[in-house]
Amino acid sequence: MENISKVLELGNSKEKIRILETLDNIDDPKILEKIISKLDDDDVEVFLEALLDSNIEVKKSALQGITDLKIIISNEKINEIFKEKDYEIKKMISLIKKK
């Protein structure tokens, strides 16, 4: 976990994305939130990669990070990425679209 934190804080985009791709096996939302919160990153690509993850909790954590950091993503990109039926995700997406 310590190594993950260092990479997410100090690594480049490719290193961060590699870490995010390993999150599929983590189901604990608190751990995921902690990991995603380390992405104090203006690189939207890193967050978008997290949104493409198949783990619903990873997606929720990435959306929370996008919201917290006030990252702007076009409606077109949001619609392309999300075809979710999950209520929480739809609610979070609506918050991003209101910006």
N, C-alpha and C positions, 0 to 999 in steps of 0.2 A: 504493500500500500504506500509506503514511503517513496519508493521508486516511481510509482504512478504519479504521486503528487508532484515530485520534482519535474517529471517530464511535462505534466500539464501546466506547470507554472513557468518553466524555463525552456521547454523544447520548442522546436519549430513545428509548423503545421503538419508536416508528414508524420512526425513522431507522435503528435497529439492524436491524429486520426488513427494511427496504429493502435494506440491505447484504447480509444473508443470502440474500435472493432472487436476488442476482447471482452466487452461488457455484456455480451449475450447471455452469459451464464450467471449473471448477478441479478437476483430478484428483489433484493432488499432496497426499497426506495430511499431509505436514509443514506445508505452507502452510495447509491447512484447520485443523489443530490450532492453529497460531499465531493464526489469525484468531479461532477460537472461544474460545481461551484469554483473549482480550481481553474477553470477556463476563463480567467479574466482576460479575455482575448477579443480583439476587434476583428479577427479573421473569421468572417462568416462561414467560410468553407468548413471550418472545424465543427461549428454547430450544425451545419447542414448535414455533414457526415453522420453526426449523432442522430439526426432525425431520420436518416435512412436505415438505421439499425432496426432489426426486427423485434427487439425487446421493447414492449410498450412503456415500461418504466424508464428506459433510457430516453425514449422520445419525450416523455413528460418532463424529465429532468432537463433535457436540452431546451425544450420550450420555455421552461422556467428561467433558464440562463439567458435566453434570448430576450425574454420579457424584462428580467432584472437589469440587463445591460443596455436595454433600449435599442437593440439592434433592429434595423429596418429591413424587412424582406418583402419583396413585391408580392402582390396577391397572386400573380401568375405562378411564381415559384412556390408559394404556399400550396396552391391548388394542385400543382404538379407533384409535390412531395406527399401530401396528405390525402388519402382516400380512406380515412379512418371512420369507424362507426362508434368509437369510444367517446362518451359524453364529455369526460374531462379534457380530452385532447381537443374536441370541437370548441369547448369553452375557452381554452388557452389560445387556440388559433384566432378566435374572435377578438381576443385582447390584442394580439399582434396586428390584426387588420385595422383596428381602430386608430392606430398611430398615423 
